[in-house]
Amino acid sequence: MNKKELLNYFDSPPATPLQEINDETFIQKNIKLFIKRDDLIDNFINGNKYFKLKYNLIEAAENNFKTLLSFGGAYSNHIYSLAYAGKKFGFKTIGVIRGEEHLPLNPTLQFARECGMEFYYLRRSDYRKKYSDEIISRLHKEFGDFYLIPEGGSNNLAVKGSSEITQRIDIDYNYLFCACGTGGTLAGIINGVDSKIKIIGIAVLKNASFLIDEVKKLLASEKFNWEILLDYHFGGYAKFNSELVNFIKIFEAKFNIKLEPIYTGKLIYAIYDLAKKNYFKPGSIIVAYHSGGLQGLEGLRQRNLL
Ligand SMILES: *Cc1c(COP(=O)(O)O)cnc(C)c1O
């Protein structure tokens, strides 16, 4: 394992642009939108996954773990990034994948396999109890010792990493928006910013009110300057419709920024919708966090969903 290279890599994240979105919608309302382009931080470990993995990989390296094990769906951005990180820094990686094996592998898992990741499939009923003693000891029997990173990479070390996201936004602003899956990134962002800034998470799953308590548990201290909007999920996790797909296409054509319909498409759509509904005071400056995840587009295209 190459610890020195790992520490170096995470010590100096590449700078990424803060891109202004000069769209009529915002000009009319006298507000400004900027997108923090962390999709550009790395081709393979990008967006929030860079920050969520940072302290987990450092912890694993410092404790001399040789193997990293984590969980995810077959199109997971986290599994993809973890597999690449394993190859880059010399860890063996195990991906515990929800559901059955489908061959040929989809582009996400194909890439992960090429990075050397080994897969272990759990049927959905077992996947639901993946952190139970029963399943974890089954995994230890199969793979020996490993450093476990939870699904989506969300644990306290991920939250610590995510709190560094906002140090890289060097303008004054009033609102910070991010997409919310497990809420780990949102919690880190809340921990990392001044309480004058309002932070808004866009839930990408249905019935996601449980996220509010999850995020509260991950906060360093009680904070009141944040909210999760629960109505921009488009039917649920990984669900979307032609309205969202058209929105993404027009947005990319206008601003040369790629979005996907699972996370960042819903995020930017929500900001447009809120602007049209006069949610923001005139003069407001809004930053949206581009959390990356564009690798998933290929799998969606292959299934003719885009
Ligand atoms: C994983 C992911 C998220 C969700 O992050 P959480 O910390 O689980 O809320 C958001 N956007 C993209 C692109 C992701 O890959």
The ligand as a Tripos MOL2 file, in Angstrom:
@<TRIPOS>MOLECULE
LIG
   15    15     1     0     0
SMALL
NO_CHARGES

@<TRIPOS>ATOM
      1 C1        -23.1110    9.7930   -3.1670 C.3       1 LIG1
      2 C2        -23.6310   11.0110   -3.8510 C.ar      1 LIG1
      3 C3        -24.4400   11.9570   -3.1920 C.ar      1 LIG1
      4 C4        -25.0190   11.7230   -1.8310 C.3       1 LIG1
      5 O1        -24.1590   11.9620   -0.7740 O.3       1 LIG1
      6 P1        -24.6290   11.6470    0.7110 P.3       1 LIG1
      7 O2        -23.4640   12.0030    1.5530 O.co2     1 LIG1
      8 O3        -24.9130   10.1670    0.7720 O.co2     1 LIG1
      9 O4        -25.8480   12.4190    1.0090 O.co2     1 LIG1
     10 C5        -24.7610   13.1290   -3.8660 C.ar      1 LIG1
     11 N1        -24.3610   13.3400   -5.1340 N.ar      1 LIG1
     12 C6        -23.6290   12.4380   -5.8090 C.ar      1 LIG1
     13 C7        -23.2750   12.7220   -7.2110 C.3       1 LIG1
     14 C8        -23.2350   11.2500   -5.1910 C.ar      1 LIG1
     15 O5        -22.5140   10.3550   -5.8780 O.3       1 LIG1
@<TRIPOS>BOND
     1     1     2 1
     2     2     3 ar
     3     2    14 ar
     4     3     4 1
     5     3    10 ar
     6     4     5 1
     7     5     6 1
     8     6     7 2
     9     6     8 1
    10     6     9 1
    11    10    11 ar
    12    11    12 ar
    13    12    13 1
    14    12    14 ar
    15    14    15 1
@<TRIPOS>SUBSTRUCTURE
     1 LIG1         1 GROUP 0 **** ****
